[in-house]
Amino acid sequence: MSETVARRRAVPLAIFALAFAVRAPLAGVARFCGDEARDYARALGILVHGDLPLLGAPITGGAARLPGPLAILALVPPLVLAASPWSDAIWFELLGALGAVLVWRALAIEFGAAAAAWAAAAWACLPWSIVATEHAWNPDLVAPVTAAGLLAAVELRRRPTPGWLLLWVGSIAILPQVHLLAAPVALPALVVLAGRAPLRSSARAWAGAGCVVLLLYVPWLVSELGSGFANSAALVHETATHARGSLVWSLWGALRVATADLAYVETAGWWGPDVGRERALLAAPLTMASIAFVAISLAIAERSAATARWSVALATSTSVAVALCWAGGRPPFAHYFYALVPMWAWVWAAAARRGVLAWRVAAVGLAAAGVVRTVEIVRRVEGPYGLAVNRAVVERMKGDGPVALDVRLPHGSPYPFEVYAASTADPPIDWRADAVVRYALVPTDAGGLVPGVAVDLVRLP
C-alpha cells in the first residue's frame, strides 16, 4: 500500500475515532427517559416478537405520530448482539461518528482534503454536533442522515450515478420518519447542493429510487388506509391549531447550533425551553468566544463557487427552519434545528483554506473547551436520568422480592427503570405498587449512586 493511499485512509479513520471518543463518555449519562424507554421497548418487541409498528414515535405534544417506523427499526440492529439499552446508546454514538466522516468526505470534494479534515475534526467536537448524536432517540438520527444527503448531493453534482441518486432521494425520504421538521429543513440545502444533477439521472435510476421510497412508506400507507388517514388528520389539526411563536428566538435557535451555547440543555434539559434563563446565560465566555469564532471564520472564508453554494444552501435551510418554527407556534426545541448542524461545517472548511495559524490554534482550543463543557453539562443535567443510574438502581433492587420505586426527580418516573430491568435484570424484578419494600430515587448534593451524578437511592421505612 502506498504512503498516499495509507494517508488517505487514515484521515477518515482518525476523524471517526475522534468523533466517537468525544461522544463515548456520554453513553452512561445521556438521558434514558420516557421517549427513549418507549422506543427501546418497541424495538425489543420487533426483535423478540416480530411486532412491527406501522408508525413511528408520537410527535411532540400531540396524538399524531411519525409517518413510518424507520427510527424505531434503527434501534434493532445492535440489540441482535446484546439486548440492552447500552447497545443502542453506543450504536447511535457510532452513527454520530460516521456522520462526521460523511461531512469530511463531502467537504473534501468541495474544499480539498486538508481543509475538510480541519473542518470535520472541529465539527466532530462542536457541542451541538455532540448533543445531537448523544443517545438513542429518533431526532439523534437527523444529523447523520442529513450528512449522508449532503454527501450524496455533492457527489451527484460531480457524477450523477444511480447509487448517489438513491442515497440523495433516500435521505430525503428517511428524514420525515426520523423527525417531521427535518425533511423540509434539509430539502432546500440538498437541492441547492445537487443543482441540476438529479435531472441528468436516467429514468431507470429515478424509477429505482422511487420504488425504494415506496417500500419505505408501505407501513405508513397500510396504517393510513386502515384508519381512514387518521394520523394525517391529527397532524394537520395539531399544526393548524398552534399560535405563532417567537421569531427572534426561533432565529437564534437555528443559529446557535454553530456555537457553544448549550444554555438550552443547561436550563431545560430537553424538557421544554426556558427562554428567560437561556438569555441570562448567553454572555457566558465560551459562548461569546464561539460566536466570535464563527463570525471570524465567515469573514476569512475563501470565496469560491463551493463557498457560494454552501452559503446559499445553509441560508435557505435556515430560513425554512425559522419560518416553520415560528409559523407552527412551537417553542424552539433544539432538535427542530438538528438538520442544520452538519450544514455549518463548510464555514470551517472555507476558513481553513486560508491557512491562518491563529485560526487553527483557536479552533483547537475551542474544540477542547467545548467538549469538556458539553460533557460536564450533560452529566449534570441528564445524568440523573441516564443509563448508569438505571443500571445502579436495578442492581440495588433486584433480589429484594416485590418492590416499588418512587422517582422524586422533576422529569422522572418508574417506567424507564422497569423497561431497563425487563431486559437486563437477573433475577427479574417484581414491580408492585403496593410492595412492602419501597425505594426512592432522590436528588442529593453528596456522592450518590454514580460518581459525578447528583442522585441517590434510599430505602423507605
Secondary structure, 3 states (H helix, E strand, C coil): CCHHHHHHHHHHHHHHHHHHHHHHHHCCCCECCHHHHHHHHHHHHHHHHCCCCCCCCECCCCCCECCCCHHHHCCHHHHHHCCCHHHHHHHHHHHHHHHHHHHHHHHHHHHCHHHHHHHHHHHHHCHHHHHCCCCCCHHHHHHHHHHHHHHHHHHHHHCCCHHHHHHHHHHHHHHHHHCCCHHHHHHHHHHHHHCCHHHHCCHHHHHHHHHHHHHHCHHHHHHHHHHCCHHHHHHHHHHHCCCCCCHHHHHHHHHHHHCCCCHHHHHHCCCCCCHHHHHHHCCCHHHHHHHHHHHHHHHHCCCCHHHHHHHHHHHHHHHHHHHHHHHCCCCCCHHHHHHHHHHHHHHHHHHHCCCCHHHHHHHHHHHHHHHHHHHHHHHHHCHHHEHHHHHHHHHHHCCCCEEEEEECCCCCCCHHHHHHHHHHCCCCCEECCCCCEEEEEEECCCCCCCCCCCEEEEECC
